Amino acid sequence: MLVSLNWLKNYVDIGTITPEQLAEKITKSGIEVEGIEYVAETSKDVVVGYVKECEKHPNADKLNLCQVDVGDEILQIVCGAPNIQQGQKVAVAKPGAVLPGNFKIKKVKLRGIESNGMICSLQELGIQDKYVPKDIADGIFVFPQDVTVGEDVTALLNLNDAILELGLTPNRADCLSMLGVAYEVAAILDKPINLPEEKVITSGEDTHDFVSVSVANAELNPYYGAFMIKDVQVKPSPLWMRNHLIAAGIRPINNIVDITNYVLLEYGQPLHAFDYDRLQSNEIVVRRADENETIVTLDDQERNLTREHLVITNGREPVAIAGVMGGANTEVVNDTTTILLEAAYFAPTSVRKAVKDTGLRSESSTRFEKGVDPNRVNRAGVRACQLFEQYADGTVLSNAVVFDKLDRSEKEVDVNTSEINNRLGTNITTEEIGHILAKLRFQYEKNGDEFNVKIPTRRGDITIFEDMLEEVARIYGYDNLPYTLPNGVSQAGALTERQQLKRQVKNFMQGVGLMETISYSLTRQDYVTKLISPEINKSNPVPVRLAMPMSEDHKYLRLSILPELLHTVSYNRARNQTSISYYELGSIFTSQEEILTKQPNEQLRLSGVLSGLWTEHEWQQEKKAVDFYVVKGLVEGLFNFLEIPVTFEQTKLTDMHPGRCATVSIGDQVIGFIGQVHPKLEKAMDLNETYVFDINMETVLELYDNVPRYYQIPKYPSTTRDIAFVLDRTVLAGDVKKVIEETGAPLVKDIQIFDVYMGEHLQEDKKSIAYRLLYQDPERTLKDEEVEESYQTIIAAVNDKFNAYVRS
């Protein structure tokens, strides 16, 4: 809710308090002020000017030469606005004036003619484009004729207004109106409140002679009031009203629409104005829509209706969706002369259903959904009629047609001083509580320290003692509530081992260049059985289906994080983001039950998706695309960091590339998999070559030894030896590496594979794999003889086990 302070001052005298001070007080009372904005930056020396003469510029077709009276002098100004005319009163920035953005106005020559100042548009004075009326969006602003020449425009255009943005919780629907905010501020500041006077002079004609009202579903529409206003003139609304609407974030249109919007914001009661002549009927019938009935709404869109939607009809066809939007067939237009004004109460459930089905959310529907004040419905209609009479020259017919089954009873809540103090830990006196209730404008009867409080209908959120307790506490002041320190020995908070490990894993993944994502734990039917890790699939899990899903895309609890990650990659790829490295640390949910009798098992998984380029150094003309070994290296690096040994074994999995996929195991236990997504799935999801990994972190958490270790930096030099073995193509490089580790221990500290060759000078069933061995002893310098002896032992062991030989 946007609250204009200048508008608020019409109801409550806030004195000299600054917007910041008022915002702090409101926030401390329980309604958060999310921000403060000013309508415009401060301008200097901008006044009302009268255009005495307006002629074409002698040297330019699109410029005009104007003589403008600014009160104390006549200024010659060159103006290019298309709507400038003689006799207008306009905003003039005099020479030396400063406009928003520190734009200084100087005397200049335009096409050889001197120009002393500038005639301003609203945009140039700091009003945002979206709030400027369409008819003057491309031109200068023209004042009504009753303004005084030479007067500063700041107050006239409300440029000195401050806007408070209230972050309202759903229960505080009363503050979705200026009067509701006025009640709140008056209670906080302990000030009187000045409510508008709803007075209207009616004609001798009776509204019943022109229209009848019937309601078929009183439970959905317990009140419907039809007011008739004749002889209206559609024209711009008064300047003060336009200023208030702009401050509240609404673009002014014309006096008819602006008045309904103004009363909506003032009273919190939505209204709708029908063109009575275009209604082509003398009856209003409120009913449920027929199945597959249609209506063209004010946005010129055809809407399909169902029996769950409530509509306003002319007895034959819908002319509005109740509480949501009117129909284009009865829209107020420039030649409208007779208005049928609707002031009604619609059930929140009915409006909420229509909003959900049509997607038409508006200021009106928001208020109906949260509940409007039953006692303001008719008063808002009378207030609008009053404004139509004053600013649209309308004649209000007497005796509005009303269907009324509305419950206006006030709830009663009993409170007592001792219980309030017992709950709050305070010593508030009975007199203080009475004063708080008076500030809130709550009527009550007092018997000793007992209060029987009658809750006004505007405060539908108060129904029980605890609600009243909150009212007393916040007006008394949360800052005034006593506080105590906890007794006993306090313990500093700290992360658990599980939390620490999760944080370390996230830091590692981000450190190697992956970006964290957080996707829905709910997924669609065609995703739920894809890319499930083999150890999960082995248990034949049953997808857990939600009884009441939000949508078809969020119907099942996920069995794998990867499908939604791939969907995210596809979404970003469609927006020209081709090099992607994502990871997610989240939960999957498994169950073996078709019909759940217990909660599904929740398992923590680490999943990642990589596609496109892994590195790109344009200056060095170097590019490295993501491949299987990049992903394998990331996973190996993670487990090296955690000091948990893992092994990889080639495998074939559904939805994975048959030749580029491997399981990840700790000992004999499979904990996940890595590899490339199957090309068919890549094509179906509009992906390029994409690689994934998926790790069971529950097992990792169990095996992780969270003991700090220190390894002394070796004092003695190391040496390396390279060796290339010619092996059968079926021999795995990892198996050879394992033999080297076992044979070369303890002198061989590290083994790296740096080359694989198959081709010329080798038999078709052979391959050459080159290893680099790092020799080092932390206690002494190794001798060449020792290294050579170990080297030859390794050669013999590999040759013997794999029928290999060293490539010369």
C-alpha positions in Angstrom: 0.0 0.0 0.0 1.4 3.4 -1.1 0.5 6.2 1.4 0.8 9.8 0.3 1.6 12.0 3.4 -0.1 15.0 1.8 -3.2 13.0 1.3 -3.0 11.5 4.8 -2.8 15.1 6.2 -6.5 15.6 5.1 -7.5 13.1 7.9 -4.8 13.4 10.6 -2.7 16.3 11.6 0.7 14.8 11.8 2.3 18.1 12.8 6.0 18.6 12.0 7.0 15.0 12.2 9.3 14.0 9.3 8.4 11.1 6.9 11.3 9.1 8.4 10.2 9.6 11.9 6.6 8.6 11.1 7.9 5.6 9.2 9.8 4.5 12.3 6.7 4.9 14.5 4.5 2.9 12.1 7.1 0.1 11.8 7.4 -0.1 15.6 3.7 -0.4 15.9 3.7 -3.6 13.8 3.3 -2.5 10.2 6.6 -2.5 8.3 7.3 0.6 6.2 9.4 -1.0 3.4 10.5 2.3 1.9 10.1 6.0 1.6 10.0 7.7 -1.8 9.5 11.3 -2.8 7.2 12.3 -5.8 10.0 14.3 -7.3 13.3 15.9 -6.6 13.2 19.5 -5.4 12.8 22.1 -8.1 13.7 25.8 -7.8 12.0 28.8 -9.4 9.3 26.9 -11.3 6.1 28.9 -11.3 2.7 29.2 -13.0 2.8 31.2 -16.2 0.1 32.5 -18.5 0.7 32.2 -22.3 -0.4 35.7 -23.5 0.8 35.1 -27.1 1.7 32.0 -29.1 3.1 32.3 -32.6 5.0 30.1 -35.0 8.8 30.3 -34.7 10.0 32.3 -37.8 12.9 29.9 -38.4 11.4 26.5 -37.4 8.2 24.7 -38.3 7.9 22.7 -35.1 8.7 25.4 -32.6 6.5 28.1 -31.2 7.4 31.6 -29.9 5.5 32.4 -26.7 5.1 35.4 -24.5 4.5 34.1 -21.0 3.4 36.2 -18.0 5.0 34.8 -14.8 3.6 37.4 -12.4 6.5 39.8 -12.1 7.6 39.8 -15.7 6.9 38.7 -19.3 9.2 36.1 -20.6 9.8 35.2 -24.2 10.1 31.4 -24.4 10.6 29.1 -27.4 8.5 25.9 -26.9 8.3 22.8 -29.0 5.4 21.1 -27.3 2.6 20.1 -29.7 -0.2 21.1 -27.3 1.0 24.7 -26.4 -1.7 27.3 -27.1 -2.5 30.9 -26.2 -4.5 31.4 -23.1 -3.0 28.4 -21.2 -1.6 28.4 -17.7 1.5 26.3 -17.7 4.5 25.4 -15.5 7.5 27.7 -16.3 11.1 27.3 -15.2 12.5 30.8 -15.1 16.1 31.5 -16.0 18.3 30.3 -13.1 15.7 27.6 -12.2 17.0 24.1 -11.3 15.0 21.0 -12.3 15.3 17.4 -11.1 18.6 15.9 -12.1 20.4 19.2 -11.3 19.3 20.5 -14.8 19.9 24.3 -14.8 17.8 26.6 -17.0 19.7 29.4 -18.8 18.9 32.0 -21.4 19.6 30.5 -24.8 19.1 31.2 -28.5 17.0 28.6 -30.4 17.2 29.0 -34.2 18.3 32.6 -33.8 15.6 33.6 -31.3 16.3 34.3 -27.6 14.5 32.0 -25.2 14.3 33.0 -21.5 13.2 29.9 -19.6 11.3 26.7 -20.3 7.7 25.6 -20.3 7.7 22.2 -18.6 6.1 18.8 -18.9 5.3 16.7 -15.9 8.2 14.4 -16.8 10.6 17.3 -16.7 9.4 18.2 -13.2 10.2 14.7 -12.0 6.9 12.7 -12.5 7.5 9.2 -13.8 6.2 8.5 -17.3 3.9 5.7 -16.2 1.8 8.2 -14.1 1.5 10.9 -16.6 -2.0 11.1 -18.2 -1.9 9.8 -21.8 -3.4 13.0 -23.3 -0.4 15.1 -22.2 2.3 12.4 -22.3 4.0 14.0 -25.3 3.4 17.6 -24.3 3.5 20.2 -21.6 1.2 20.2 -18.5 -1.7 22.7 -18.6 -3.2 24.0 -15.3 -6.8 24.7 -14.6 -7.7 28.3 -15.1 -8.3 29.0 -11.4 -4.6 28.8 -10.4 -2.7 32.0 -9.7 -0.1 33.3 -12.1 3.3 33.4 -10.5 2.5 30.8 -7.8 5.1 28.1 -7.1 4.1 24.8 -8.8 5.5 22.6 -6.1 2.4 22.4 -3.9 0.0 22.7 -6.9 1.5 19.5 -8.5 2.2 17.7 -5.2 5.9 17.6 -5.9 6.7 18.0 -2.2 4.9 14.8 -1.3 6.5 11.8 0.4 5.2 8.3 -0.2 5.4 5.5 2.5 5.3 2.0 1.2 3.6 -0.3 3.7 4.4 -4.0 3.7 1.0 -5.2 4.9 0.5 -8.8 6.2 -2.7 -10.5 5.0 -4.5 -9.9 8.3 -4.2 -6.1 8.0 -6.6 -5.5 5.1 -8.0 -2.5 7.0 -4.8 -0.5 6.0 -5.5 -1.1 2.3 -7.3 2.3 2.4 -6.3 5.8 3.3 -9.0 5.9 6.1 -7.6 2.7 7.5 -4.1 4.1 7.6 -5.5 7.3 9.1 -7.1 5.3 12.0 -3.7 3.6 12.5 -1.6 6.8 12.4 -4.1 8.7 14.6 -3.8 5.9 17.2 0.0 5.9 17.1 0.2 9.7 17.4 -2.8 10.0 19.7 -4.4 12.6 17.4 -8.0 13.2 16.4 -9.2 11.8 13.0 -11.1 13.9 10.5 -13.3 11.7 8.3 -14.9 12.9 5.1 -18.5 14.1 5.1 -20.7 12.0 2.9 -23.4 14.4 1.7 -25.2 14.4 -1.6 -28.1 16.4 -2.9 -30.5 14.1 -4.8 -33.0 15.0 -7.5 -36.7 14.2 -7.4 -36.3 11.2 -9.7 -36.3 7.7 -8.2 -33.5 5.2 -9.1 -36.2 2.4 -8.9 -37.9 3.9 -12.0 -34.7 3.1 -14.0 -33.2 -0.1 -12.7 -34.0 -3.1 -10.6 -31.5 -5.5 -8.8 -31.8 -9.2 -8.2 -29.2 -11.5 -6.7 -29.4 -15.2 -7.2 -26.6 -16.1 -4.8 -26.8 -14.1 -1.6 -24.0 -16.1 0.0 -21.6 -14.8 -2.7 -23.1 -11.3 -3.0 -24.9 -10.3 0.3 -25.0 -6.6 -0.7 -25.5 -4.9 -4.0 -26.2 -1.2 -4.3 -27.0 0.5 -7.6 -26.7 4.3 -7.7 -27.8 6.4 -10.7 -26.1 9.7 -11.8 -27.5 11.5 -14.8 -26.1 14.4 -17.0 -22.5 13.7 -16.1 -19.7 15.3 -18.2 -16.6 13.3 -18.9 -13.6 15.5 -18.5 -10.3 15.7 -16.6 -10.6 15.3 -12.8 -9.6 18.1 -10.5 -5.9 18.7 -10.0 -5.8 17.7 -6.4 -7.4 14.4 -7.2 -5.0 13.7 -10.0 -2.1 14.5 -7.6 -3.3 12.0 -5.0 -3.8 9.2 -7.6 -0.3 9.8 -9.0 1.1 9.6 -5.5 -0.7 6.4 -4.9 0.7 4.9 -8.1 -2.3 5.2 -10.4 -2.4 7.0 -13.7 -5.3 9.6 -14.0 -7.7 8.9 -16.9 -10.8 11.0 -16.6 -13.1 12.3 -13.8 -15.4 9.2 -13.9 -12.7 6.6 -13.6 -10.6 8.7 -11.3 -13.4 9.2 -8.8 -14.0 5.4 -8.6 -10.3 4.9 -8.1 -10.1 7.7 -5.6 -12.9 6.3 -3.4 -11.3 2.8 -3.8 -8.1 4.1 -2.2 -9.8 6.3 0.3 -12.4 3.9 1.7 -10.9 0.6 0.6 -14.2 -0.2 -1.2 -14.0 -1.1 -4.9 -16.7 0.5 -7.1 -17.6 0.1 -10.7 -19.2 2.6 -13.1 -21.4 1.3 -16.0 -22.5 3.4 -18.9 -26.3 3.1 -18.3 -27.2 3.7 -21.9 -24.8 1.0 -23.2 -26.2 -1.4 -20.6 -29.3 -1.6 -22.8 -31.4 -2.9 -19.9 -33.2 -1.6 -16.8 -32.2 -4.6 -14.7 -29.1 -5.9 -12.9 -29.0 -9.6 -12.3 -26.1 -11.1 -10.2 -25.7 -14.9 -10.8 -23.2 -17.6 -11.4 -21.9 -17.7 -14.9 -23.1 -20.4 -17.3 -20.6 -23.1 -18.2 -18.5 -21.9 -21.2 -20.1 -18.5 -21.1 -17.8 -15.7 -22.3 -17.3 -12.0 -21.7 -15.0 -9.4 -23.3 -13.4 -7.5 -20.4 -12.1 -3.9 -20.3 -8.7 -5.1 -21.6 -10.4 -6.3 -24.8 -9.7 -9.9 -24.0 -12.4 -12.6 -24.3 -12.7 -14.6 -21.0 -14.2 -18.1 -20.7 -16.3 -18.5 -17.6 -17.5 -21.4 -15.5 -20.1 -22.0 -12.9 -17.6 -21.1 -10.2 -17.5 -17.5 -11.4 -19.9 -14.8 -10.3 -21.0 -12.3 -12.9 -23.0 -9.1 -13.2 -25.5 -9.2 -16.0 -28.1 -7.0 -17.7 -30.5 -9.9 -17.5 -29.2 -11.4 -20.8 -25.4 -11.4 -20.9 -22.5 -10.7 -18.5 -21.4 -7.1 -18.2 -18.7 -7.6 -15.5 -16.9 -10.4 -13.6 -17.9 -9.7 -10.0 -15.1 -7.9 -8.1 -12.6 -8.5 -10.8 -13.1 -6.4 -14.0 -16.0 -4.9 -16.0 -17.0 -5.7 -19.5 -16.0 -3.7 -22.6 -19.7 -3.5 -23.6 -20.6 -1.1 -20.8 -17.4 0.9 -20.5 -17.6 4.6 -19.7 -16.6 6.6 -22.8 -16.2 10.3 -23.6 -19.8 10.7 -24.6 -21.2 8.9 -21.5 -24.0 11.0 -19.8 -25.7 8.5 -17.4 -23.8 6.3 -15.0 -25.0 3.3 -13.0 -22.6 3.0 -10.1 -22.1 -0.4 -8.4 -21.2 -0.6 -4.7 -21.2 -4.2 -3.7 -19.8 -6.8 -1.2 -18.5 -9.9 -2.9 -17.4 -13.0 -1.0 -13.6 -13.3 -0.9 -13.6 -16.9 -2.1 -15.6 -16.1 -5.2 -13.3 -13.3 -6.2 -10.2 -15.3 -5.4 -11.3 -18.1 -7.7 -12.1 -15.8 -10.6 -8.7 -14.1 -10.2 -6.9 -17.4 -10.2 -8.7 -18.6 -13.3 -8.5 -15.4 -15.3 -5.2 -14.0 -14.1 -6.9 -10.6 -13.7 -5.5 -9.3 -10.4 -6.3 -5.6 -9.7 -6.5 -3.1 -6.8 -10.2 -4.0 -6.5 -9.8 -7.8 -6.5 -7.0 -7.5 -3.9 -9.3 -5.8 -1.5 -12.3 -8.1 -2.1 -10.0 -11.1 -1.6 -8.8 -9.9 1.8 -12.3 -8.6 2.9 -13.8 -5.2 2.8 -15.5 -3.3 5.7 -19.3 -4.1 5.5 -20.1 -0.7 7.0 -18.3 1.2 4.3 -19.9 -0.4 1.2 -22.9 2.0 1.0 -20.9 4.9 2.4 -18.4 4.6 -0.4 -21.2 4.7 -3.0 -22.6 7.9 -1.4 -19.1 9.4 -1.3 -18.6 8.7 -5.0 -22.0 10.2 -5.8 -20.9 13.3 -3.9 -17.8 13.6 -6.0 -19.7 12.9 -9.3 -22.0 15.8 -8.3 -19.1 18.1 -7.6 -16.6 17.3 -10.3 -18.7 15.7 -13.1 -21.7 18.0 -12.9 -23.9 15.0 -12.4 -27.4 14.8 -11.0 -27.8 12.0 -8.4 -31.1 10.2 -8.4 -32.7 9.5 -5.0 -33.4 6.2 -3.3 -30.6 3.9 -4.6 -31.6 0.3 -5.4 -30.2 -2.0 -2.8 -30.1 -5.8 -2.2 -29.0 -6.2 1.4 -28.4 -9.4 3.3 -25.1 -8.2 4.7 -24.0 -9.1 8.2 -22.8 -5.9 9.9 -22.6 -7.2 13.5 -19.6 -6.3 15.6 -17.6 -9.0 17.3 -17.0 -8.7 21.0 -13.9 -9.6 22.9 -13.4 -9.7 26.7 -10.1 -8.7 28.1 -8.9 -7.8 31.6 -6.0 -5.9 33.0 -4.4 -8.7 35.1 -4.4 -11.2 32.2 -2.9 -8.6 29.8 -0.1 -7.8 32.3 0.4 -11.5 33.0 0.9 -12.2 29.3 3.1 -9.2 28.5 5.0 -9.1 31.8 4.0 -5.4 32.2 2.3 -3.2 34.8 -0.2 -1.4 32.6 -3.0 0.2 34.5 -6.6 -0.2 33.7 -6.8 3.5 32.8 -3.9 3.1 30.3 -5.7 0.2 28.6 -8.8 2.3 28.4 -6.8 5.1 26.8 -5.3 2.6 24.3 -8.8 1.4 23.3 -9.9 5.0 22.9 -6.9 5.7 20.6 -7.8 2.7 18.5 -11.5 4.0 18.3 -12.8 0.8 19.9 -16.0 1.1 21.8 -16.0 -0.8 25.2 -17.8 -1.3 28.5 -15.7 -1.4 31.6 -16.4 -3.2 34.9 -13.5 -2.9 37.2 -10.5 -4.2 35.3 -12.7 -6.1 32.9 -13.3 -4.8 29.4 -16.0 -5.9 26.9 -14.6 -4.5 23.7 -16.8 -4.1 20.6 -14.6 -4.6 17.5 -15.4 -2.3 14.6 -16.2 -4.1 11.3 -13.2 -2.4 9.7 -10.9 -4.6 11.9 -12.0 -8.1 10.7 -8.6 -9.4 11.9 -9.6 -9.2 15.6 -11.7 -12.1 16.9 -10.0 -13.4 20.1 -8.3 -12.3 23.3 -4.8 -12.8 21.8 -5.7 -10.4 18.9 -6.7 -7.7 21.4 -3.6 -8.5 23.5 -1.5 -7.7 20.4 -3.3 -4.4 19.8 -2.7 -3.3 23.4 1.0 -4.3 23.2 1.8 -2.6 19.9 0.1 0.7 20.9 1.6 0.6 24.3 4.9 0.2 22.5 7.0 -2.9 22.0 10.0 -0.9 23.2 8.3 -0.5 26.5 7.9 -4.2 27.2 10.3 -5.4 29.9 13.0 -7.9 29.0 15.1 -10.3 31.0 18.3 -12.1 30.4 18.3 -15.9 30.4 19.4 -17.6 33.7 22.0 -20.3 34.0 25.0 -21.1 31.9 24.7 -19.8 28.3 26.2 -21.7 25.4 27.5 -20.1 22.2 25.9 -21.3 19.0 27.9 -23.3 16.5 27.5 -25.3 13.4 27.1 -29.0 13.7 29.5 -31.3 11.9 26.9 -31.9 9.2 26.4 -28.2 8.7 30.2 -27.6 8.6 30.7 -30.3 6.0 27.8 -29.0 3.8 29.4 -25.6 3.9 32.9 -27.0 3.1 31.4 -28.8 0.1 29.6 -25.7 -1.1 32.8 -23.7 -0.8 34.8 -26.3 -2.7 32.2 -26.4 -5.6 32.1 -22.6 -5.8 35.9 -22.4 -5.6 36.3 -24.7 -8.7 33.9 -22.5 -10.7 30.4 -23.9 -10.2 27.4 -21.7 -9.4 24.9 -22.8 -6.8 21.2 -23.3 -7.8 18.2 -24.0 -5.7 15.4 -25.8 -7.6 12.0 -27.1 -6.6 11.8 -30.3 -4.6 8.7 -30.9 -6.6 8.8 -32.1 -10.2 6.7 -33.2 -13.1 5.6 -36.7 -14.1 8.0 -37.1 -17.1 11.0 -36.0 -14.9 10.4 -38.0 -11.8 11.8 -41.3 -13.2 14.8 -39.9 -15.1 18.5 -39.8 -14.1 18.0 -41.7 -10.9 21.3 -43.0 -9.4 21.8 -46.8 -9.7 21.9 -47.4 -5.9 18.5 -45.6 -5.6 17.0 -47.4 -8.6 18.1 -50.8 -7.2 15.6 -50.4 -4.4 12.7 -49.8 -6.9 11.5 -46.5 -5.3 7.9 -45.4 -5.8 7.5 -41.7 -6.8 5.6 -39.8 -4.0 2.7 -38.0 -5.5 1.2 -34.9 -3.8 -2.5 -35.1 -3.0 -3.1 -31.4 -3.9 -0.2 -30.3 -6.2 0.2 -26.6 -7.1 0.4 -27.5 -10.8 1.2 -30.3 -13.1 4.9 -29.2 -13.1 5.1 -29.7 -9.3 3.2 -32.9 -8.8 5.8 -35.4 -7.4 8.6 -35.3 -4.9 11.9 -35.7 -6.8 13.9 -38.9 -6.9 16.8 -37.0 -8.6 17.9 -33.4 -8.6 19.3 -33.6 -12.1 16.1 -33.3 -14.2 15.2 -29.9 -12.8 18.9 -28.8 -13.1 18.8 -29.8 -16.8 15.5 -27.8 -17.1 17.3 -24.8 -15.7 20.2 -25.3 -18.2 17.7 -25.5 -21.0 16.0 -22.3 -19.8 19.3 -20.4 -19.7 20.5 -21.8 -23.0 17.3 -20.4 -24.7 18.5 -17.1 -23.4 22.0 -17.3 -25.1 23.8 -18.6 -21.9 25.7 -21.5 -23.5 28.6 -22.1 -21.0 27.0 -23.3 -17.8 28.4 -24.9 -14.6 25.7 -25.5 -11.9 25.6 -27.5 -8.8 22.9 -28.1 -6.1 23.2 -29.6 -2.6 19.6 -30.7 -1.8 17.3 -33.5 -0.9 15.6 -36.3 -2.7 12.7 -38.3 -1.3 12.3 -42.1 -1.6 9.6 -44.5 -0.6 8.6 -48.1 -1.3 4.9 -47.5 -0.6 2.2 -47.0 -3.3 0.0 -45.4 -0.6 2.0 -43.6 2.0 1.6 -44.6 5.7 4.8 -42.9 6.8 6.9 -40.0 5.7 9.2 -40.7 2.7 13.0 -41.1 3.4 14.9 -37.8 2.8 18.4 -38.2 1.4 20.9 -35.4 0.8 22.5 -35.4 -2.7 25.1 -33.3 -4.5 24.4 -32.9 -8.2 26.0 -30.9 -10.9 25.5 -30.0 -14.6 28.1 -28.7 -16.9 27.8 -27.7 -20.6 29.6 -25.5 -23.1 33.1 -24.2 -22.4 34.9 -25.0 -19.2 37.7 -22.4 -19.8 38.2 -19.7 -22.4 41.3 -17.5 -22.6 40.7 -15.3 -25.6 44.1 -13.6 -25.5 45.9 -16.9 -25.5 43.4 -18.2 -28.1 42.7 -21.2 -25.7 39.4 -22.9 -25.3 38.5 -26.0 -23.3 35.1 -27.6 -23.7 33.5 -29.5 -20.9 34.0 -33.3 -21.3 33.9 -36.5 -19.2 37.3 -35.9 -17.7 36.5 -32.4 -16.5 33.5 -33.8 -14.5 35.5 -36.7 -13.3 38.3 -34.4 -12.2 35.8 -32.2 -10.3 34.5 -35.2 -8.4 38.0 -36.6 -7.8 39.0 -33.2 -6.5 36.1 -33.1 -4.1 36.9 -36.5 -2.6 40.6 -35.7 -2.4 39.7 -32.6 -0.5 37.5 -34.7 1.9 40.3 -37.4 2.0 37.9 -40.1 1.1 39.1 -42.6 -1.6 36.7 -43.3 -4.4 36.8 -45.5 -7.5 35.1 -45.1 -10.9 33.7 -48.0 -13.0 32.4 -47.7 -16.5 28.7 -48.6 -16.7 25.5 -48.1 -18.8 22.6 -46.2 -17.3 19.2 -45.2 -18.7 19.2 -41.7 -20.0 23.0 -41.6 -20.0 25.5 -41.9 -22.9 26.4 -45.6 -23.2 30.1 -45.0 -23.6 30.6 -42.0 -21.4 29.2 -43.0 -18.0 30.7 -44.3 -14.8 29.5 -45.2 -11.3 31.3 -43.6 -8.3 32.0 -46.0 -5.4 33.5 -45.9 -1.9 34.9 -49.4 -1.4 32.2 -51.7 -2.7 29.4 -49.3 -2.2 28.1 -47.3 -5.1 27.3 -43.7 -4.1 26.5 -42.1 -7.4 27.4 -41.6 -11.0 29.0 -39.2 -13.6 28.9 -38.9 -17.3 27.2 -37.4 -20.4 23.5 -37.1 -20.8 22.1 -39.4 -23.5 21.9 -37.5 -26.9 18.2 -38.4 -27.2 17.4 -36.7 -23.9 19.7 -33.8 -24.8 17.7 -33.3 -28.0 14.4 -33.6 -26.2 15.4 -30.9 -23.7 17.1 -28.7 -26.3 20.6 -29.1 -24.8 24.1 -29.2 -26.3 26.6 -31.8 -25.1 25.9 -31.9 -21.3 27.7 -33.7 -18.5 26.3 -34.4 -15.0 27.3 -35.9 -11.6 25.2 -37.1 -8.7 26.6 -38.1 -5.3 24.9 -39.6 -2.2 26.1 -37.1 0.5 24.5 -39.1 3.3 27.2 -41.8 2.8 29.9 -39.2 2.6 28.7 -37.6 5.8 28.9 -41.0 7.6 32.5 -41.7 6.3 34.0 -38.3 6.6 36.5 -38.1 9.4 36.4 -34.6 10.7 39.8 -34.6 12.3 42.2 -31.8 11.4 45.4 -33.1 9.8 48.8 -31.5 9.3 51.3 -32.7 6.7 54.8 -31.3 7.0 56.2 -29.7 3.8 59.0 -32.0 2.6 62.5 -30.7 3.2 64.1 -33.0 0.6 63.9 -32.8 -3.2 61.6 -35.0 -5.4 62.3 -36.6 -8.7 60.1 -37.8 -11.5 60.1 -40.6 -14.0 58.0 -41.1 -17.1 57.0 -44.5 -18.3 54.7 -45.6 -21.2 53.1 -49.1 -21.3 51.7 -50.8 -24.3 48.6 -52.6 -23.1 45.6 -54.4 -24.5 42.8 -52.0 -25.2 40.6 -53.7 -22.7 43.0 -52.9 -19.8 41.8 -50.0 -17.7 44.3 -47.2 -17.0 43.0 -47.1 -13.3 43.9 -50.8 -12.8 47.5 -50.1 -14.0 47.7 -47.1 -11.8 46.6 -49.2 -8.8 49.4 -51.7 -9.4 51.9 -48.9 -9.6 50.7 -47.4 -6.3 51.0 -50.7 -4.5 54.4 -51.7 -6.0 56.0 -48.2 -5.7 54.9 -47.5 -2.1 56.2 -45.8 -0.1 58.5 -43.9 -2.4 56.0 -43.1 -5.1 54.0 -40.2 -3.8 51.9 -39.3 -6.9 51.0 -40.8 -10.2 49.6 -38.8 -13.2 48.4 -40.1 -16.5 49.5 -37.6 -19.2 49.1 -39.4 -22.5 47.1 -42.1 -24.3 48.0 -43.1 -27.8 46.4 -45.5 -30.3 47.3 -45.6 -34.0 50.3 -45.9 -36.2 53.1 -48.3 -35.1 50.8 -50.0 -32.6 48.6 -53.1 -33.2 44.9 -52.5 -33.6 44.1 -54.1 -30.3 46.8 -52.2 -28.4 47.1 -48.8 -26.7 49.9 -46.8 -25.1 49.3 -45.1 -21.7 52.0 -42.8 -20.3 52.4 -42.3 -16.5 54.5 -39.7 -14.6 55.7 -41.0 -11.2 56.7 -38.6 -8.4 59.4 -40.1 -6.1 60.1 -38.5 -2.7 61.1 -39.4 0.8 60.2 -36.8 3.6 63.2 -37.9 5.7 66.1 -38.0 3.3 67.3 -37.4 -0.3 66.7 -40.4 -2.5 69.6 -42.0 -4.4 69.4 -42.8 -8.1 69.9 -46.4 -7.4 66.8 -46.6 -5.1 64.7 -44.8 -7.7 65.9 -47.1 -10.5 65.3 -50.2 -8.5 61.7 -49.1 -7.7 61.2 -48.1 -11.3 62.3 -51.5 -12.6 60.2 -53.3 -10.0 57.1 -51.4 -11.2 57.8 -52.3 -14.8 58.1 -55.9 -14.0 54.9 -55.9 -12.0 52.8 -54.2 -14.7 54.3 -56.3 -17.5 53.7 -59.5 -15.6 50.1 -58.7 -14.6 48.8 -57.1 -17.8 51.0 -58.8 -20.4 52.4 -55.4 -21.2 55.7 -54.0 -22.3 57.4 -50.6 -22.1 57.0 -48.4 -25.2 60.4 -47.3 -26.5 
